[in-house]
Amino acid sequence: MKNNINILLTSVGRRSYLVKYFKEALNKNGEVHVSNSSPLSPAFSHADKSVVTPLIHDKNYIPFLLDYCNKNNIKAIIPLFDVDLPVLSQNKKKFKDIGVNVIVSNYDVVNICNDKYKTYQFFKKYKFNYIKTYLTVEEANEEINKGTLSFPLIIKPRWGMGSIGIYEADNLDELKIFYKKTIKIIKNSYLKYESSKDFSKSVIIQEKINGQEYGLDIINDLNSNYINTIVKNKIAMRAGETDISKVINNLELKKLGEKISTCLNHIGNLDVDIIIKENKAYILEMNARFGGGYPFSHMSGVNLPKAIIKWLNFEQINDLLVEKKFDAVYSKDIDLIEIQNYEKEWSCE
């Protein structure tokens, strides 16, 4: 390790495992700082330093982070939440000017991943297998009447994440009801920020495809050069995240990952959900960040945090991003931690 590097993980939430991975990668040659808009963030207890920030869309959010980076000699920021990605991506130059590398894809890439209708258009443009997607009930109903679309259909927020506002409709009446309900949920949640330009186009309707689900971690370096694709067979899911998984050596899905990387040109990790039906791989969605399935890749021997530290130090990564073990089954666990200084740092008064 050439230089001490202080890392800031923003919107850290419950990603305690990433804090631990980065601390191990730094090996005491730097600090792991974390931030979140709420002190009720379990990962705070594992970091070297933590800070409560303004909300992401608050006008003071970026000035706050710039000031924090200056005062704490931060060399790199890694955002962990979809809402955070476009805000930090648009402000990369401000951080670069003070010597901070924001490890996030360019805004166009982030926009393609966050906006599920743009994701669909991206798949269509580059001739990937895609799931039929519509913006309005009228568009979907027209296809139903033509016989080119059938129930059940999935209704979800266009700029959604996790399992917020996702419904399955078995007929036209349910489709109309769930479509309106999803808009209501969007307006009353943090999903409203990206949707507010036009709430009438903030929901998507998709055909339902049944099959085996897989997760991909598609890793590029900090210059968007393709490195590797880690393939995970999803065994169990919970609230939109993979709970139990097995890392496998599927060469076809690895090739698919390389093609996605070449077309998208993201930076760092791209978390991708795939479903296989009748031997065809359909891409469900993409997240331009560390995803909830990354720990399974890490358990197989891949060490992206350490690779990032080495890239920041202009060092070679050797085989850090190559799997060392296939076919072991891994499961997430539940642990309890004490929230430190809750009354001191946070008050309703």
Backbone torsions as a table, in degrees:
resi	resn	phi	psi	omega
1	MET	NA	122.5	-175.5
2	LYS	-81.0	-46.6	-174.3
3	ASN	-131.3	151.5	170.2
4	ASN	-69.6	135.5	-178.5
5	ILE	-130.8	123.3	173.5
6	ASN	-95.8	127.5	-177.0
7	ILE	-109.3	140.1	173.1
8	LEU	-116.2	119.5	174.9
9	LEU	-98.0	114.9	-178.5
10	THR	-93.4	155.5	-177.8
11	SER	50.8	49.7	-169.1
12	VAL	-72.1	-33.7	176.3
13	GLY	52.2	-119.8	-177.5
14	ARG	-103.3	17.1	-177.5
15	ARG	-81.7	52.3	-179.1
16	SER	-59.4	-35.5	-178.4
17	TYR	-61.6	-35.2	178.8
18	LEU	-69.7	-36.0	175.1
19	VAL	-59.5	-46.1	179.5
20	LYS	-63.6	-42.9	-179.8
21	TYR	-61.1	-43.0	-179.3
22	PHE	-70.7	-35.4	176.8
23	LYS	-64.7	-41.4	177.1
24	GLU	-64.1	-40.2	-179.3
25	ALA	-66.1	-38.3	179.2
26	LEU	-72.2	-29.7	178.1
27	ASN	52.0	44.8	178.7
28	LYS	70.7	8.5	174.9
29	ASN	-95.6	52.0	-177.1
30	GLY	139.9	176.5	-176.6
31	GLU	-123.8	151.6	172.8
32	VAL	-104.7	114.0	176.2
33	HIS	-101.9	148.1	178.7
34	VAL	-133.6	153.2	177.8
35	SER	-139.4	155.7	175.3
36	ASN	-163.1	160.0	179.8
37	SER	-80.8	-7.2	177.7
38	SER	-128.8	139.9	176.9
39	PRO	-74.6	-10.8	179.5
40	LEU	-82.1	55.4	-177.6
41	SER	-118.7	109.4	-176.7
42	PRO	-52.8	-33.2	-177.3
43	ALA	-65.6	-19.8	178.4
44	PHE	-56.3	-34.9	-175.1
45	SER	-70.6	-14.5	-175.7
46	HIS	-105.3	-11.0	-175.2
47	ALA	-85.2	162.4	173.6
48	ASP	-69.3	-40.7	177.4
49	LYS	-145.5	149.4	179.2
50	SER	-137.1	156.2	-179.4
51	VAL	-148.7	140.7	175.2
52	VAL	-90.5	125.6	-175.7
53	THR	-104.5	166.7	166.5
54	PRO	-62.6	165.6	175.3
55	LEU	-60.8	152.4	-174.2
56	ILE	-56.0	-39.7	-177.4
57	HIS	-92.5	8.4	173.6
58	ASP	-72.2	142.5	-178.0
59	LYS	-63.2	-19.7	-178.8
60	ASN	-92.1	-1.7	-174.5
61	TYR	-61.8	-54.4	-178.3
62	ILE	-65.6	-46.9	175.8
63	PRO	-56.2	-38.7	178.6
64	PHE	-61.1	-47.4	-178.9
65	LEU	-66.4	-39.1	177.6
66	LEU	-60.0	-44.4	179.3
67	ASP	-64.8	-42.9	179.9
68	TYR	-62.8	-43.0	179.9
69	CYS	-62.0	-42.4	178.8
70	ASN	-61.9	-45.2	-175.5
71	LYS	-73.5	-23.0	-174.3
72	ASN	-115.9	12.5	175.8
73	ASN	54.1	44.1	178.4
74	ILE	-74.5	134.0	-179.8
75	LYS	-105.6	-20.8	-179.3
76	ALA	-152.3	141.9	175.2
77	ILE	-115.1	135.4	176.7
78	ILE	-127.3	106.5	179.1
79	PRO	-78.9	144.7	-173.9
80	LEU	-120.7	10.0	-174.4
81	PHE	-133.6	136.1	-175.2
82	ASP	-55.2	-39.7	-178.4
83	VAL	-65.3	-29.8	-178.4
84	ASP	-74.6	-29.4	-171.9
85	LEU	-58.7	-53.7	-177.8
86	PRO	-65.6	-33.7	-179.6
87	VAL	-65.7	-47.8	179.7
88	LEU	-71.6	-34.9	178.6
89	SER	-61.4	-41.0	-179.8
90	GLN	-71.3	-15.3	-177.5
91	ASN	-114.3	18.6	-176.9
92	LYS	-57.2	-39.1	-177.1
93	LYS	-64.6	-37.9	179.4
94	LYS	-59.9	-38.3	178.9
95	PHE	-76.4	-38.6	178.3
96	LYS	-59.5	-36.8	-179.3
97	ASP	-63.8	-21.9	177.1
98	ILE	-107.9	15.2	174.3
99	GLY	84.8	21.6	-179.6
100	VAL	-110.6	128.1	178.3
101	ASN	-93.8	112.0	175.9
102	VAL	-87.1	112.0	-175.8
103	ILE	-87.2	84.5	-179.5
104	VAL	-149.6	148.8	180.0
105	SER	-67.4	162.7	176.6
106	ASN	-60.5	157.1	-173.1
107	TYR	-57.6	-40.0	-179.9
108	ASP	-60.1	-39.6	179.1
109	VAL	-68.0	-46.1	178.6
110	VAL	-59.3	-40.8	-178.7
111	ASN	-64.8	-39.9	177.2
112	ILE	-62.1	-40.7	-178.0
113	CYS	-76.1	-41.0	-177.5
114	ASN	-72.7	-35.2	-178.1
115	ASP	-91.5	105.5	-173.4
116	LYS	-67.4	-21.5	174.9
117	TYR	-76.3	-37.0	174.7
118	LYS	-67.3	-33.1	175.0
119	THR	-59.7	-47.6	177.6
120	TYR	-58.3	-44.1	179.1
121	GLN	-64.2	-36.9	177.3
122	PHE	-63.2	-46.8	178.8
123	PHE	-59.7	-42.5	-178.0
124	LYS	-65.9	-43.0	-178.4
125	LYS	-61.1	-42.8	-175.4
126	TYR	-97.5	13.6	170.8
127	LYS	62.4	36.4	167.6
128	PHE	-80.9	158.9	170.4
129	ASN	-66.6	129.0	-175.0
130	TYR	-130.0	157.5	177.3
131	ILE	-92.3	130.8	179.3
132	LYS	-56.1	131.7	-173.1
133	THR	-136.7	137.4	-177.2
134	TYR	-134.5	154.4	-177.9
135	LEU	-97.8	-19.4	-177.4
136	THR	-134.8	158.4	176.4
137	VAL	-62.6	-37.4	-178.9
138	GLU	-61.9	-43.9	179.5
139	GLU	-62.5	-45.5	-179.2
140	ALA	-65.1	-42.1	-178.8
141	ASN	-65.0	-35.4	177.4
142	GLU	-61.3	-41.5	178.4
143	GLU	-69.4	-35.0	177.0
144	ILE	-62.8	-43.5	179.9
145	ASN	-66.6	-28.6	177.2
146	LYS	-77.2	-17.1	-177.3
147	GLY	87.5	10.6	-179.2
148	THR	-98.1	0.1	179.4
149	LEU	-147.6	143.9	-179.6
150	SER	-143.2	159.1	175.8
151	PHE	-75.3	155.8	3.6
152	PRO	-77.6	154.6	177.3
153	LEU	-123.4	150.7	-179.7
154	ILE	-102.2	131.4	177.1
155	ILE	-112.6	129.9	-178.9
156	LYS	-152.7	160.0	176.6
157	PRO	-64.4	139.5	179.2
158	ARG	-63.5	-39.7	177.2
159	TRP	-110.0	55.0	-174.1
160	GLY	-100.0	172.0	176.7
161	MET	-157.0	157.9	-176.8
162	GLY	61.8	-136.5	-179.1
163	SER	-118.7	23.7	-177.7
164	ILE	-70.7	125.7	171.5
165	GLY	65.6	31.7	179.3
166	ILE	-103.0	127.5	-178.6
167	TYR	-134.4	160.5	176.3
168	GLU	-121.1	123.3	-178.0
169	ALA	-105.8	134.3	179.6
170	ASP	-102.0	-6.2	178.5
171	ASN	-158.5	175.3	-174.6
172	LEU	-65.3	-38.6	179.0
173	ASP	-61.4	-45.0	177.9
174	GLU	-64.3	-38.6	179.1
175	LEU	-58.0	-46.9	-179.4
176	LYS	-64.3	-42.9	-178.6
177	ILE	-66.1	-48.2	-177.9
178	PHE	-67.8	-32.7	177.8
179	TYR	-61.4	-47.8	179.5
180	LYS	-66.2	-38.9	-179.7
181	LYS	-64.8	-39.1	179.4
182	THR	-64.9	-40.6	176.5
183	ILE	-60.4	-41.2	179.3
184	LYS	-62.7	-42.9	178.7
185	ILE	-62.8	-42.8	179.0
186	ILE	-58.9	-46.0	-178.0
187	LYS	-64.1	-24.4	-177.3
188	ASN	-105.2	18.4	179.5
189	SER	-137.9	177.1	179.0
190	TYR	-67.4	-8.1	176.2
191	LEU	-68.8	-13.6	-176.9
192	LYS	-64.9	-26.1	-172.8
193	TYR	-63.4	-49.6	-179.7
194	GLU	-80.1	-19.7	-177.5
195	SER	-88.7	-14.2	-167.9
196	SER	-66.6	-18.0	179.1
197	LYS	-62.9	-34.6	179.6
198	ASP	-161.7	92.6	-177.7
199	PHE	-63.6	-23.2	179.8
200	SER	-70.0	-12.8	177.5
201	LYS	-124.5	32.7	-177.3
202	SER	-101.1	4.9	-179.3
203	VAL	-125.4	143.7	174.2
204	ILE	-118.0	152.8	177.1
205	ILE	-119.6	127.1	-176.9
206	GLN	-129.0	148.9	171.8
207	GLU	-66.1	149.6	178.7
208	LYS	-93.2	129.7	177.5
209	ILE	-118.9	127.4	177.8
210	ASN	-99.5	139.8	179.1
211	GLY	170.0	-173.8	178.6
212	GLN	-82.2	131.2	-179.2
213	GLU	-93.8	143.6	176.6
214	TYR	-131.8	154.0	172.9
215	GLY	-117.3	141.8	176.9
216	LEU	-119.3	135.3	163.7
217	ASP	-104.6	107.4	-179.7
218	ILE	-99.6	112.2	-171.5
219	ILE	-104.7	123.8	169.9
220	ASN	-111.4	160.8	174.2
221	ASP	-82.2	-171.9	-175.4
222	LEU	-74.2	-5.9	175.2
223	ASN	-110.9	17.9	176.7
224	SER	70.6	18.7	175.3
225	ASN	-82.7	133.6	-177.4
226	TYR	-67.1	137.2	179.3
227	ILE	-117.4	-55.6	-175.2
228	ASN	-166.1	159.6	172.1
229	THR	-123.2	126.0	177.1
230	ILE	-103.0	127.4	-174.6
231	VAL	-106.6	129.4	-179.0
232	LYS	-124.8	127.8	174.8
233	ASN	-83.8	116.7	-177.6
234	LYS	-79.6	121.1	-178.2
235	ILE	-99.1	-37.4	179.1
236	ALA	-147.2	143.6	-179.1
237	MET	-122.0	155.4	174.9
238	ARG	-149.9	121.3	176.6
239	ALA	51.2	42.4	174.8
240	GLY	86.1	-4.1	179.1
241	GLU	-117.1	153.6	178.6
242	THR	-76.5	128.6	-179.7
243	ASP	-98.1	-41.4	-180.0
244	ILE	-132.2	135.6	-174.3
245	SER	-153.1	161.6	177.2
246	LYS	-131.9	125.7	177.2
247	VAL	-79.5	125.6	-175.9
248	ILE	-125.2	163.4	-179.6
249	ASN	-104.2	76.4	-178.7
250	ASN	-99.8	104.2	-172.9
251	LEU	-66.7	-33.0	179.6
252	GLU	-66.2	-42.7	179.1
253	LEU	-72.4	-28.2	173.7
254	LYS	-65.6	-40.5	177.0
255	LYS	-64.8	-38.6	176.9
256	LEU	-61.7	-42.2	177.8
257	GLY	-60.3	-41.7	179.0
258	GLU	-64.9	-38.7	178.6
259	LYS	-65.6	-42.4	177.8
260	ILE	-60.3	-45.2	179.2
261	SER	-58.2	-45.1	-177.9
262	THR	-64.1	-38.3	-178.3
263	CYS	-78.7	-33.0	-172.4
264	LEU	-93.3	-38.6	-178.8
265	ASN	61.2	50.0	177.3
266	HIS	-79.6	175.5	177.5
267	ILE	-119.1	134.9	177.7
268	GLY	73.6	-133.4	-175.4
269	ASN	-93.1	140.9	171.2
270	LEU	-121.9	117.7	-179.0
271	ASP	-92.7	119.5	-173.2
272	VAL	-127.3	134.8	175.8
273	ASP	-103.3	132.3	-176.5
274	ILE	-125.8	147.2	170.4
275	ILE	-130.3	135.3	-179.1
276	ILE	-103.1	122.9	176.0
277	LYS	-133.7	125.5	179.7
278	GLU	50.0	46.2	176.6
279	ASN	65.6	15.8	174.7
280	LYS	-112.5	136.3	179.9
281	ALA	-94.7	117.5	177.4
282	TYR	-105.7	130.0	179.5
283	ILE	-85.6	123.0	-178.9
284	LEU	-83.4	-50.8	179.0
285	GLU	-165.1	167.7	-179.1
286	MET	-132.6	142.3	175.8
287	ASN	-127.0	121.9	-173.7
288	ALA	-86.0	61.2	-176.2
289	ARG	-168.2	176.7	167.9
290	PHE	-61.6	125.8	178.7
291	GLY	-99.5	172.7	179.5
292	GLY	-65.8	-13.2	178.8
293	GLY	-93.7	-1.8	-177.9
294	TYR	-59.9	-38.2	-178.8
295	PRO	-53.6	-31.2	178.7
296	PHE	-67.7	-38.3	175.6
297	SER	-64.6	-41.9	-179.5
298	HIS	-62.1	-41.0	179.7
299	MET	-64.2	-24.8	-179.9
300	SER	-80.9	-5.5	178.5
301	GLY	116.0	-7.4	178.0
302	VAL	-77.3	136.4	-178.0
303	ASN	-133.0	79.0	-179.4
304	LEU	-66.9	-40.3	176.2
305	PRO	-54.5	-44.1	179.7
306	LYS	-67.5	-37.5	177.2
307	ALA	-62.2	-42.2	179.1
308	ILE	-61.1	-43.6	178.5
309	ILE	-60.6	-42.8	179.9
310	LYS	-66.8	-41.0	177.8
311	TRP	-60.9	-40.9	178.8
312	LEU	-63.7	-28.1	178.3
313	ASN	-94.9	7.7	179.6
314	PHE	59.1	38.3	177.6
315	GLU	-105.6	159.9	175.9
316	GLN	-75.7	145.4	-177.9
317	ILE	-97.6	-11.6	-178.1
318	ASN	53.8	-121.1	-175.2
319	ASP	-108.5	29.1	-177.0
320	LEU	-63.6	-23.7	-174.8
321	LEU	-109.8	24.3	177.4
322	VAL	-112.3	134.7	179.7
323	GLU	-65.4	138.7	177.5
324	LYS	-104.4	-14.9	-174.2
325	LYS	-146.9	129.6	177.8
326	PHE	-115.3	157.1	167.8
327	ASP	73.4	4.6	171.0
328	ALA	-80.3	144.4	179.5
329	VAL	-97.7	129.0	-178.5
330	TYR	-119.9	146.0	179.1
331	SER	-131.0	141.3	172.2
332	LYS	-74.3	153.4	-178.5
333	ASP	-122.1	169.9	176.6
334	ILE	-113.4	129.9	179.0
335	ASP	-129.0	160.5	178.5
336	LEU	-116.3	140.9	175.4
337	ILE	-133.8	160.8	177.1
338	GLU	-92.3	132.3	175.9
339	ILE	-79.5	116.1	-176.3
340	GLN	-84.5	143.1	171.5
341	ASN	55.0	36.1	-178.0
342	TYR	-62.2	-50.7	-177.7
343	GLU	-66.4	-33.4	-177.7
344	LYS	-69.0	-41.0	-171.4
345	GLU	-95.0	-17.2	-170.3
346	TRP	-142.7	126.3	-179.8
347	SER	-142.8	145.1	178.3
348	CYS	-84.2	-7.2	-177.0
349	GLU	-78.2	NA	NA
